[in-house]
Amino acid sequence: MVFCALAVVAGLALLFARRAEACTSFGVGRAATADGSVLVSHSVDGWYDHRVKFVPGGRFEAGQTTEIWGDPCIQTRPGVPYEKFGEIPQAKRTWGYFHVGYPFMNEKGVVIGEHTWVGRENAVCKAGMMHIANLQALGLQRASTAREAVKVMGELAERWGYRDIGEGLIVGDGQEVWIFEIAGPGADWTPESGRSGAHWVAVRMPDDAYFVGANRARIGAVDFSDSSNVMTSSGLTDYAKEKGWWDGREPFSFAKTFDPRPADSPKAYSARREWRAMSILSPSGNWPVQNDAVAYPIFVKPDAKLTVQDLMKLYGDHMEGTPYDLTKGPAAGPFGNPSRWTVEQKALPDDLKGLDWERPISIFRCSYSFVAQCRAWLPEPLKALLWLGLGATDTTVYAPIYCGATSLPEEWSRGARDRFDPNSAWWAFEFARNWACLRWDAMFKEITEARQKLEQSYFDAQPGLERLAAEIAETSVESARTFLTGYSSTCLSDLSRRWWALCWQLVGQYHSGMKVTEGVSQENLGYPIDYLREVGFGSTWRPGK
């Protein structure tokens, strides 16, 4: 009994730790967007490797291998071992891709977003070789379409074993979007067992719909007869039936089988973000507020065609104007700060255990995020345009990286997280947001204005830039790659410089409760009157005190 109790405690600790560092991701079909592109996005909401590097592709001889190293997404965490798990046969041909905590784009225009959903702990298998980020890197290296990437990742996980907790991926190209969900084979799996090393399913999203991934499995009843729109691992239902997770009579639901939620669960960690996104993108649905034990539709049609800017705006949401508005109430302080710092469950008294702050789409602990456009009609170096933002989504700036780029500025490929680095672009965004927490109501406005001006300049330049790049590509694809590398790098370097300048402007302008305009004025910002009354301003000055 003691062992069982310890196992439950350890399991809850793992659950809260992984859900506390979790992501929100979107996929949008080409018929649901204003310009006919496929959209894939991802906010990486935890301490994950933000350093972006381009890894060139190549050709390899038969018999060559590639090394598999443990969880690439945590390489910036001090004291966490990064070990080699083994080697697998190398592909004859690999494509160049952008490596980051969760690798996200390749030169062929395939883009992958991710969200963690934990699932059954007894499905985890430490004998496996692959974490989800390993699969993403290999899928991007070896696939030229989204459908092909799903097959590559599924086959590799089955062959070499999946050792991670439950994960979901959004895999897109200019034609289609696939939702890929995967769980481990169980602790008793070994490479010699003869069983599949992973349990996974992937479904093709309808072109006229969108998908929200918010840390729970979403794929319900699986139509095994629809081979054009559904892919699964081998032995999927046999294993679930053997374990007693599926009775074999009702339709097989991947989510219920591998990520069951208790019927009396009061938690809304995932459902609240799904509800918020659908309420904004499809308000005509009049979506009821549900907890995590109730599933919303996996695919939803938007009320209006969606744009890149729509998703960027959604990523800055703190549930303003709802009962869950994080910019209101005592916890927001006097200045409407939506940040809610992490509270360790072990530090809570018994009557608060299992509770947490409200979970918005925009959260302070985001390492990086992106919104990518995949366009099938453009030349290959232009097929995917990934708008990358470092740090929290509400104070970042989304800058353009084309899939045809072959290098990035060094300040976007560096940055230790355990020490301040003024030569890292990530630290510029992290510094600006943390300084803004001193006086959120004033500084957030200035950051937003600077952000909007920069992003608009990128959007204004996009049509002419892409026309010119397409003309260059007609003569030479490599020249187009060089051109787009230069443009992407110039935008990123300029943004880093401008954001550091904004940081020092905010430091000089806001301090000691004042706003100081250089050479013009000094203003004491004070506090809102309602807040002064709430905290008993001047009460000790009253007679008798």
ZASEPA-237866 format. One line per field, with one value per residue (C-alpha): residue number from 1; residue in one letter; chain; y, z, x. Coordinates in pm, whole numbers, padded with zeros to 5 digits. Last residue first. Example, Ala and Ser with C-alpha at 12.3 -4.5 7.8 and 13.67 -1.06 7.14 Angstrom:
! residues 2
nr c(2,1)
rest c(s,a)
kette c(A,A)
c2 c(-00106,-00450)
c3 c(00714,00780)
c1 c(01367,01230)
! end
This chain:
! residues 545
nr c(545,544,543,542,541,540,539,538,537,536,535,534,533,532,531,530,529,528,527,526,525,524,523,522,521,520,519,518,517,516,515,514,513,512,511,510,509,508,507,506,505,504,503,502,501,500,499,498,497,496,495,494,493,492,491,490,489,488,487,486,485,484,483,482,481,480,479,478,477,476,475,474,473,472,471,470,469,468,467,466,465,464,463,462,461,460,459,458,457,456,455,454,453,452,451,450,449,448,447,446,445,444,443,442,441,440,439,438,437,436,435,434,433,432,431,430,429,428,427,426,425,424,423,422,421,420,419,418,417,416,415,414,413,412,411,410,409,408,407,406,405,404,403,402,401,400,399,398,397,396,395,394,393,392,391,390,389,388,387,386,385,384,383,382,381,380,379,378,377,376,375,374,373,372,371,370,369,368,367,366,365,364,363,362,361,360,359,358,357,356,355,354,353,352,351,350,349,348,347,346,345,344,343,342,341,340,339,338,337,336,335,334,333,332,331,330,329,328,327,326,325,324,323,322,321,320,319,318,317,316,315,314,313,312,311,310,309,308,307,306,305,304,303,302,301,300,299,298,297,296,295,294,293,292,291,290,289,288,287,286,285,284,283,282,281,280,279,278,277,276,275,274,273,272,271,270,269,268,267,266,265,264,263,262,261,260,259,258,257,256,255,254,253,252,251,250,249,248,247,246,245,244,243,242,241,240,239,238,237,236,235,234,233,232,231,230,229,228,227,226,225,224,223,222,221,220,219,218,217,216,215,214,213,212,211,210,209,208,207,206,205,204,203,202,201,200,199,198,197,196,195,194,193,192,191,190,189,188,187,186,185,184,183,182,181,180,179,178,177,176,175,174,173,172,171,170,169,168,167,166,165,164,163,162,161,160,159,158,157,156,155,154,153,152,151,150,149,148,147,146,145,144,143,142,141,140,139,138,137,136,135,134,133,132,131,130,129,128,127,126,125,124,123,122,121,120,119,118,117,116,115,114,113,112,111,110,109,108,107,106,105,104,103,102,101,100,99,98,97,96,95,94,93,92,91,90,89,88,87,86,85,84,83,82,81,80,79,78,77,76,75,74,73,72,71,70,69,68,67,66,65,64,63,62,61,60,59,58,57,56,55,54,53,52,51,50,49,48,47,46,45,44,43,42,41,40,39,38,37,36,35,34,33,32,31,30,29,28,27,26,25,24,23,22,21,20,19,18,17,16,15,14,13,12,11,10,9,8,7,6,5,4,3,2,1)
rest c(k,g,p,r,w,t,s,g,f,g,v,e,r,l,y,d,i,p,y,g,l,n,e,q,s,v,g,e,t,v,k,m,g,s,h,y,q,g,v,l,q,w,c,l,a,w,w,r,r,s,l,d,s,l,c,t,s,s,y,g,t,l,f,t,r,a,s,e,v,s,t,e,a,i,e,a,a,l,r,e,l,g,p,q,a,d,f,y,s,q,e,l,k,q,r,a,e,t,i,e,k,f,m,a,d,w,r,l,c,a,w,n,r,a,f,e,f,a,w,w,a,s,n,p,d,f,r,d,r,a,g,r,s,w,e,e,p,l,s,t,a,g,c,y,i,p,a,y,v,t,t,d,t,a,g,l,g,l,w,l,l,a,k,l,p,e,p,l,w,a,r,c,q,a,v,f,s,y,s,c,r,f,i,s,i,p,r,e,w,d,l,g,k,l,d,d,p,l,a,k,q,e,v,t,w,r,s,p,n,g,f,p,g,a,a,p,g,k,t,l,d,y,p,t,g,e,m,h,d,g,y,l,k,m,l,d,q,v,t,l,k,a,d,p,k,v,f,i,p,y,a,v,a,d,n,q,v,p,w,n,g,s,p,s,l,i,s,m,a,r,w,e,r,r,a,s,y,a,k,p,s,d,a,p,r,p,d,f,t,k,a,f,s,f,p,e,r,g,d,w,w,g,k,e,k,a,y,d,t,l,g,s,s,t,m,v,n,s,s,d,s,f,d,v,a,g,i,r,a,r,n,a,g,v,f,y,a,d,d,p,m,r,v,a,v,w,h,a,g,s,r,g,s,e,p,t,w,d,a,g,p,g,a,i,e,f,i,w,v,e,q,g,d,g,v,i,l,g,e,g,i,d,r,y,g,w,r,e,a,l,e,g,m,v,k,v,a,e,r,a,t,s,a,r,q,l,g,l,a,q,l,n,a,i,h,m,m,g,a,k,c,v,a,n,e,r,g,v,w,t,h,e,g,i,v,v,g,k,e,n,m,f,p,y,g,v,h,f,y,g,w,t,r,k,a,q,p,i,e,g,f,k,e,y,p,v,g,p,r,t,q,i,c,p,d,g,w,i,e,t,t,q,g,a,e,f,r,g,g,p,v,f,k,v,r,h,d,y,w,g,d,v,s,h,s,v,l,v,s,g,d,a,t,a,a,r,g,v,g,f,s,t,c,a,e,a,r,r,a,f,l,l,a,l,g,a,v,v,a,l,a,c,f,v,m)
kette c(A,A,A,A,A,A,A,A,A,A,A,A,A,A,A,A,A,A,A,A,A,A,A,A,A,A,A,A,A,A,A,A,A,A,A,A,A,A,A,A,A,A,A,A,A,A,A,A,A,A,A,A,A,A,A,A,A,A,A,A,A,A,A,A,A,A,A,A,A,A,A,A,A,A,A,A,A,A,A,A,A,A,A,A,A,A,A,A,A,A,A,A,A,A,A,A,A,A,A,A,A,A,A,A,A,A,A,A,A,A,A,A,A,A,A,A,A,A,A,A,A,A,A,A,A,A,A,A,A,A,A,A,A,A,A,A,A,A,A,A,A,A,A,A,A,A,A,A,A,A,A,A,A,A,A,A,A,A,A,A,A,A,A,A,A,A,A,A,A,A,A,A,A,A,A,A,A,A,A,A,A,A,A,A,A,A,A,A,A,A,A,A,A,A,A,A,A,A,A,A,A,A,A,A,A,A,A,A,A,A,A,A,A,A,A,A,A,A,A,A,A,A,A,A,A,A,A,A,A,A,A,A,A,A,A,A,A,A,A,A,A,A,A,A,A,A,A,A,A,A,A,A,A,A,A,A,A,A,A,A,A,A,A,A,A,A,A,A,A,A,A,A,A,A,A,A,A,A,A,A,A,A,A,A,A,A,A,A,A,A,A,A,A,A,A,A,A,A,A,A,A,A,A,A,A,A,A,A,A,A,A,A,A,A,A,A,A,A,A,A,A,A,A,A,A,A,A,A,A,A,A,A,A,A,A,A,A,A,A,A,A,A,A,A,A,A,A,A,A,A,A,A,A,A,A,A,A,A,A,A,A,A,A,A,A,A,A,A,A,A,A,A,A,A,A,A,A,A,A,A,A,A,A,A,A,A,A,A,A,A,A,A,A,A,A,A,A,A,A,A,A,A,A,A,A,A,A,A,A,A,A,A,A,A,A,A,A,A,A,A,A,A,A,A,A,A,A,A,A,A,A,A,A,A,A,A,A,A,A,A,A,A,A,A,A,A,A,A,A,A,A,A,A,A,A,A,A,A,A,A,A,A,A,A,A,A,A,A,A,A,A,A,A,A,A,A,A,A,A,A,A,A,A,A,A,A,A,A,A,A,A,A,A,A,A,A,A,A,A,A,A,A,A,A,A,A,A,A,A,A,A,A,A,A,A,A,A,A,A,A,A,A,A,A,A,A,A,A,A,A,A,A,A,A,A,A,A,A,A,A,A,A,A,A,A)
c2 c(05470,05675,05950,05835,05827,05449,05413,05622,05371,05081,04826,04827,05206,05257,04991,05169,05495,05343,05389,05654,05737,06015,06208,06363,06577,06683,06628,06253,06154,06006,05788,05735,05464,05427,05346,05377,05589,05492,05121,05139,05303,05045,04764,04945,04966,04593,04542,04750,04559,04221,04330,04448,04117,03920,04127,04120,03745,03681,03906,03763,03405,03492,03623,03327,03085,03270,03243,02869,02839,03005,03160,03117,03147,03508,03596,03422,03617,03945,03866,03752,04077,04285,04104,04076,04433,04562,04255,04304,04675,04586,04356,04636,04896,04650,04547,04903,04991,04674,04743,05096,04977,04700,04963,05170,04913,04668,04885,04669,04374,04570,04500,04128,04170,04375,04142,03827,03987,04105,03777,03579,03798,03686,03911,04071,03727,03699,03368,03044,03050,03036,03226,03140,03078,03401,03614,03419,03543,03269,03037,02849,03041,02869,02789,03163,03320,03627,03810,03787,04039,03925,04091,03891,03568,03535,03487,03474,03519,03344,03399,03095,03134,02806,02749,03039,02846,02588,02822,02929,02758,02517,02793,02697,02989,02949,03103,03071,03066,03089,03019,03081,03121,03436,03278,03368,03103,03144,02893,03006,02971,02633,02383,02022,02112,02418,02265,02053,02349,02437,02423,02072,02194,02444,02779,02919,03295,03440,03711,03904,04237,04476,04759,04748,04377,04122,03877,04123,04120,04194,04141,03764,03770,03439,03572,03689,04035,03962,03595,03673,03660,03741,03414,03502,03816,03614,03365,03636,03803,03488,03505,03321,03308,03403,03210,02945,02577,02341,02016,01817,01889,01969,01686,01677,01551,01856,02093,02267,02627,02615,02714,02961,02814,03151,03268,03063,03212,03396,03149,02863,02991,03054,02715,02534,02738,02654,02287,02228,02335,02315,02081,01976,01604,01410,01203,01114,01198,00917,00994,00666,00495,00790,00992,00705,00632,00284,00263,00061,-00316,-00402,-00326,-00075,00006,-00355,-00390,-00662,-00453,-00153,-00375,-00537,-00200,-00053,-00367,-00172,00206,00418,00630,00797,01023,00814,00483,00544,00193,00238,00517,00617,00751,01035,01218,01512,01408,01677,01954,02244,02155,02355,02246,02446,02369,02408,02174,01888,01765,01441,01194,01039,00754,00629,00348,00306,00037,-00209,-00562,-00822,-00811,-00776,-00397,-00411,-00331,-00413,-00048,00028,00093,00473,00721,00915,01164,01303,01564,01604,01924,01949,02110,02372,02156,02069,01847,01929,01707,01558,01397,01138,01078,01003,00674,00580,00265,00203,00036,00170,00523,00518,00400,00665,00947,00854,00799,01133,01309,01156,01296,01640,01642,01640,01399,01272,01562,01702,01363,01301,01632,01583,01228,01339,01618,01359,01154,00839,00557,00327,00118,00395,00304,00521,00351,00297,00674,00698,01031,01324,01565,01762,02001,02029,02222,02085,02259,02107,02366,02159,02341,02210,02359,02317,02131,02132,02280,02432,02286,02439,02186,02089,01783,01433,01176,00817,00798,00714,00383,00426,00508,00501,00675,00945,01145,01501,01522,01803,02014,02340,02346,02485,02139,02061,02032,01781,01498,01231,01191,00975,00937,00889,00586,00511,00164,00279,00610,00946,01253,01582,01823,02136,02205,02562,02678,02825,02860,02858,02533,02467,02611,02617,02731,02654,02833,02649,02735,02576,02760,02620,02892,02980,03356,03418,03084,02811,02646,02592,02414,02572,02404,02548,02492,02570,02442,02300,02351,02326,02014,01847,01931,01874,01526,01429,01530,01346,01032,01059,01093,00796,00585,00675,00565,00238,00167,00235,00000)
c3 c(01466,01676,01423,01066,00940,00972,00719,00458,00176,00301,00041,-00138,-00123,-00288,-00548,-00640,-00677,-00930,-00816,-00859,-01192,-01064,-01379,-01475,-01787,-02107,-02130,-02133,-02050,-01701,-01593,-01222,-00963,-00891,-01253,-01597,-01870,-01836,-01804,-02075,-02320,-02231,-02326,-02639,-02763,-02696,-02906,-03195,-03214,-03201,-03465,-03699,-03668,-03733,-04032,-04187,-04138,-04307,-04602,-04648,-04630,-04872,-05130,-05088,-05124,-05437,-05580,-05512,-05692,-06000,-06300,-06203,-05839,-05894,-06015,-05713,-05480,-05641,-05606,-05249,-05148,-05311,-05126,-04788,-04735,-04587,-04365,-04232,-04166,-03992,-03757,-03660,-03594,-03407,-03178,-03091,-03007,-02803,-02605,-02527,-02416,-02204,-02036,-01887,-01754,-01669,-01430,-01270,-01488,-01788,-01669,-01694,-02043,-02173,-02022,-02172,-02513,-02510,-02351,-02647,-02887,-02717,-02707,-02377,-02211,-01856,-01689,-01630,-01963,-02190,-02513,-02867,-03213,-03250,-03163,-03422,-03714,-03916,-04195,-04497,-04574,-04823,-04552,-04507,-04162,-04089,-03752,-03493,-03216,-02856,-02569,-02548,-02681,-02407,-02522,-02882,-03179,-03513,-03823,-04042,-04416,-04602,-04979,-05052,-05119,-05310,-05559,-05458,-05520,-05225,-04963,-04600,-04358,-04015,-03678,-03423,-03053,-02820,-02459,-02311,-01932,-01916,-02054,-02346,-02411,-02057,-01767,-01453,-01148,-00980,-00767,-00696,-00346,-00205,00103,00175,00206,-00103,-00127,-00274,-00558,-00665,-00757,-01094,-01134,-01252,-01510,-01627,-01476,-01440,-01270,-00911,-00873,-01124,-00838,-00681,-00981,-01350,-01617,-01586,-01723,-01624,-01607,-01968,-02103,-02146,-02157,-02141,-02520,-02691,-02888,-03030,-03186,-03361,-03474,-03633,-03784,-03977,-04130,-04088,-04315,-04115,-03880,-03843,-03902,-03615,-03598,-03276,-03150,-02776,-02534,-02175,-01884,-01916,-01793,-02011,-02080,-02337,-02696,-02855,-03194,-03364,-03186,-03418,-03403,-03070,-02884,-03045,-02905,-02559,-02540,-02642,-02387,-02112,-02208,-02151,-01791,-01708,-01409,-01230,-01313,-01216,-01536,-01495,-01798,-02012,-02228,-02399,-02445,-02422,-02665,-02912,-02924,-03054,-03123,-02849,-02840,-02808,-02435,-02451,-02178,-02053,-02120,-02381,-02546,-02581,-02716,-02974,-03076,-03181,-03321,-03597,-03571,-03729,-04037,-04124,-04412,-04723,-04531,-04419,-04300,-03958,-03870,-03528,-03267,-03074,-03163,-02923,-02669,-02405,-02376,-02564,-02935,-03130,-03482,-03775,-04052,-04425,-04543,-04325,-04096,-04188,-03900,-03733,-03482,-03255,-03026,-03008,-03007,-03192,-03061,-03153,-02802,-02916,-02919,-02565,-02433,-02073,-01963,-02205,-02580,-02557,-02671,-02995,-03153,-03507,-03646,-04020,-04220,-04600,-04924,-04847,-04584,-04232,-03933,-03605,-03337,-03017,-02734,-02461,-02249,-02411,-02463,-02815,-02944,-03228,-03489,-03390,-03331,-03663,-03851,-03699,-03759,-04124,-04195,-04041,-04234,-04562,-04509,-04428,-04747,-04831,-04559,-04427,-04239,-04116,-03986,-03824,-03638,-03533,-03418,-03202,-03059,-02961,-02767,-02934,-02808,-02626,-02330,-02102,-02191,-02096,-02137,-01761,-01717,-01913,-02091,-02074,-02320,-02473,-02763,-03085,-03414,-03732,-04066,-04408,-04665,-04848,-04669,-04333,-04046,-03671,-03457,-03097,-02887,-03205,-03530,-03861,-04144,-04445,-04624,-04593,-04859,-04826,-04480,-04187,-04007,-03634,-03350,-02972,-02665,-02632,-02317,-02226,-01849,-01684,-01456,-01631,-01865,-02208,-02372,-02274,-02619,-02756,-02539,-02541,-02830,-03138,-03357,-03733,-03920,-04247,-04396,-04746,-04832,-04744,-04923,-04745,-04557,-04382,-04016,-03966,-03606,-03368,-02996,-02787,-02601,-02365,-02026,-02069,-02295,-02647,-02842,-03169,-03506,-03837,-04108,-04454,-04719,-04925,-04869,-04632,-04455,-04396,-04736,-04673,-04341,-04009,-03743,-03398,-03097,-02725,-02514,-02176,-01888,-01601,-01766,-01742,-01377,-01272,-01425,-01305,-00948,-00971,-01082,-00804,-00548,-00699,-00701,-00339,-00244,-00433,-00264,00078,00000)
c1 c(-00494,-00733,-00777,-00711,-00355,-00332,-00613,-00430,-00492,-00698,-00595,-00930,-00966,-00627,-00714,-01035,-00839,-00595,-00233,00039,00203,00427,00518,00852,00868,01041,01417,01374,01018,01022,00732,00749,00687,01059,01136,00981,01146,01510,01441,01174,01416,01680,01443,01325,01685,01721,01410,01541,01869,01696,01445,01720,01900,01581,01469,01817,01843,01508,01600,01949,01829,01550,01799,02032,01742,01625,01976,01964,01631,01780,01606,01242,01350,01456,01107,00956,01188,01080,00711,00773,00941,00670,00391,00573,00696,00370,00341,00693,00632,00308,00496,00733,00464,00244,00528,00628,00266,00226,00545,00428,00084,00237,00454,00172,-00074,00202,00401,00669,00561,00693,01048,00979,00836,01127,01389,01239,01213,01574,01687,01561,01764,02086,02393,02286,02305,02173,02253,02060,01875,02180,02121,02222,02077,01878,02182,02380,02175,02000,02111,01976,01657,01424,01169,01127,01167,00954,00934,00657,00720,00677,00494,00170,00325,00586,00946,01065,00831,00870,00656,00718,00680,00642,00632,00866,01189,00978,00815,00462,00126,00142,00148,00219,00183,00341,00250,00526,00596,00893,00991,00645,00656,00442,00126,-00098,-00364,-00492,-00477,-00662,-00442,-00420,-00605,-00508,-00397,-00569,-00739,-00432,-00198,00007,00389,00389,00169,00433,00281,00387,00365,00037,00100,-00207,-00086,-00380,-00189,-00314,-00254,-00379,-00441,-00686,-00922,-00887,-00619,-00661,-01016,-01181,-01538,-01483,-01398,-01028,-00942,-00567,-00526,-00195,-00192,-00532,-00386,-00116,-00380,-00593,-00285,-00199,-00543,-00874,-01181,-01490,-01721,-01450,-01541,-01458,-01259,-01206,-01555,-01547,-01482,-01606,-01392,-01166,-01433,-01688,-01794,-02073,-01994,-02233,-02139,-02188,-01872,-01650,-01299,-01336,-01558,-01365,-01037,-01181,-01350,-01031,-00838,-01087,-01099,-00729,-00672,-01041,-01027,-01344,-01298,-01610,-01614,-01247,-01027,-00885,-00580,-00486,-00821,-01056,-00843,-00791,-01162,-01252,-01624,-01801,-01772,-01403,-01402,-01118,-00863,-00860,-00488,-00543,-00814,-00584,-00305,-00530,-00675,-00341,-00178,-00006,00008,-00263,-00335,-00666,-00771,-00714,-00726,-01084,-01178,-01014,-01256,-01123,-01365,-01202,-00883,-00843,-00576,-00530,-00279,-00437,-00446,-00703,-00803,-00941,-01190,-01257,-00979,-01102,-00821,-00647,-00631,-00328,-00315,-00042,00065,00440,00711,00488,00525,00787,00929,01292,01296,01156,00809,00716,00695,00414,00406,00419,00156,00106,-00129,-00094,-00334,-00271,-00305,-00329,-00219,00045,00209,00099,00167,-00006,00144,00004,00196,00147,00457,00792,00979,00866,01032,01274,01053,00712,00845,01032,00724,00500,00747,00803,00433,00335,00613,00491,00143,00288,00496,00870,00973,01309,01466,01136,01022,01359,01352,00989,01054,01345,01127,00864,01117,01245,01467,01227,01338,01207,00849,00553,00213,00184,00172,-00151,-00187,00060,-00112,00173,00118,00319,00343,00504,00572,00652,00766,01028,01314,01199,01002,00936,01188,01053,01331,01479,01617,01517,01536,01749,01626,01769,01859,01980,01826,02053,02018,01957,02193,02162,02028,02295,02258,02166,02166,01967,02188,02116,01813,01905,01908,01550,01388,01640,01504,01770,02012,01965,02273,02254,02383,02562,02522,02427,02588,02438,02305,02255,02032,02151,02059,01934,01952,01695,01774,01454,01528,01240,01148,00772,00492,00606,00333,00264,00110,00020,-00173,-00251,-00269,-00575,-00539,-00831,-00800,-01061,-01025,-00652,-00711,-00613,-00398,-00350,-00125,-00132,00155,00244,00481,00235,00091,00432,00494,00133,00120,00467,00384,00052,00234,00488,00208,00024,00341,00411,00062,00102,00436,00287,00000)
! end
